Amino acid sequence: MNSDVREPFVNARFRVEIEGLQGTGATEVIFPEARIVEGRTKTRAVQYTNLTLRRGLTSSGEWYHWWERARASAKAGGKTVSVVLMDASRNDVARWTFLDALPAAYSVSPLHALGSEPLIETLELSVGGLHAAFGDAAGQSSSGNSGTDTNVSRKRRSGRR
């Protein structure tokens, strides 16, 4: 692990883990905004925007099939999605675990006959909670009690930023 806590990490070393899916690599992650709001009875709740995952399109149809199951059934169960940041030695240094994640949108970038850019698959997920762990606690699974639990509410707010 990086011994200098003042040295910022780069945003290029990360992995995405989606419960029950094998091919979950991503080239870009856009974290949701988590905002504390006042409830009707003056209780505090947290609303989340969507978690956005992007990757180069491959022959794996797992993201699309997950989206298709969620679209077809109102009873589709959410999955746990973890985004793990790694240091230069590939040690886990931070883990954001999103609870009860459900597909909200799916898209593929445009085709262009004169282009040579990778085709990008995008999956937007609504999330029901967040658990964050830093340092040594980041290497542990999300089921442990380590890190900072920010699963304050299960309120969702779909939408783009």
N, C-alpha and C positions, 0 to 999 in steps of 0.2 A: 504494500500500500504506500502511497505517496506520503513521505514523512513531513513535507512542508505544507501545512494546512492553508497557507496563504496563496499557494500556487493554484490558479484556476484550472479546471479540467477542460479539455477540448470537447466539442460537441460531436465529434465524428466516431467515437468509440462507444458503441451501445449495442444492445440486442433487445429484441422484443419477444416476449414469451406469452403465448395465448393458450389458455387451458384447453387441452384436447386437440390442438392443431399442431401438426409437425412443421410445416413450412412457413414459419412466421417471421422470417427476416424482413427488415424494412430499411429503406434508404432515407426516410424522413419521418419524424414524429413531431406533430404539433400538439403540445400539451393543452388540455382544457383550462379555461379560467375557472377558478373556484372562488365564489363570491359569497360572503356571509350576508344574509338578508333577514329582515324581521318578518316573522310569521304573523298570522291573524291574531293570535293570542299573545303577542309580544314575546314569543319564543324565537330563538335564533335558529336559522337553518342555513344550509349551504346549497347553492345552486351551481351546477357545472355546465359549461359549454361542452361541445363534442371533442373527443380525442380523435385526432386525424392521423392515420397511418398511410404511408405511401411506400411502394416498392416497384421494381421492374416486373412487368408481367411475364410469367413463366407458364409452363404447362400445368402447374398446380392450380386447381380451381377451389382451394379451400376457402379463401375469403369470400368468393362469389357464392359458394354453396352455403356458407354460414349466413350471409345476407339473405339468400333465397329462403332458407328455413325461417328466419326471423320475419320476413315479409309475409310468408304464407301462414304463419301461426301467431296469434296473439299471446299464446302461452309459451312461446319460445323462451328458454331459460338463458339467463345472462352468464357470461364467462368471466373469469379473472384474467386480466391482462396486466403484465408487468413490463416496465421499461427499465432496463438496467444500464447504468452508466459505468464504464470501465476506465481505469487509469492506463498509462502507457505500458504497464506490465500485464495488462488485461485482467487485473483484479477488480472485483466489484467494489465500487465506491459509493454508489447511490442507487436506490431502487424505489420506483414509484409503482404502486400496485393499485390498479383501478378495479373496483368491485362491481359486479352485476353489469358488465359491459354488454351492450346489445347493438347490432348494426343499425345505423340510422340512415346511411347513404352509401352508395357504391358507384364508382365511376372508373372509366378508363380514358386516358388521354387521347386526343384526336389522332387519326391516321393521316399521314401526309406522304404522298407518293414520291416526292422529291427530297424527303427528309431522311435522316439516319439516326435520329434521337431514339433512346430507349422508350418503349411503350410503358407508361406508368399506370399502375393500378392503385386506386385510392379507396380506403375504407374509413368511413366516419362512424364512431361509436358513441352512443350516449352512455354515460357512466353514472353509477349510483353511489359511489363512495371512493375515497382515496386514502391510502396508507403510504407514508413515506418513511424510508429508513436510510441513514447515512453512516459512512464509516464502516466499522466492522459489522454492524447490524445489517448492512446492505447485502452481504453475502448469504444471509439466512433467508429461508423461505418466508413468504408473506403470511404464513399461518402462525408464525411465532409472535410473541408480544414485544419484540424489539422495535426500536425506531419510534417515530412520532405518529400516533394514530390520529388522522384527521378525518375519520369517517363520522362526521358530525350528523349528517342527514342523508337521506336517500332521495332527495328531491332532484329531478332532472330538469334541465332547460336545454332543449335542442336549439341548434342554430349556429351559424358561422360567425366568426368575428369580423 
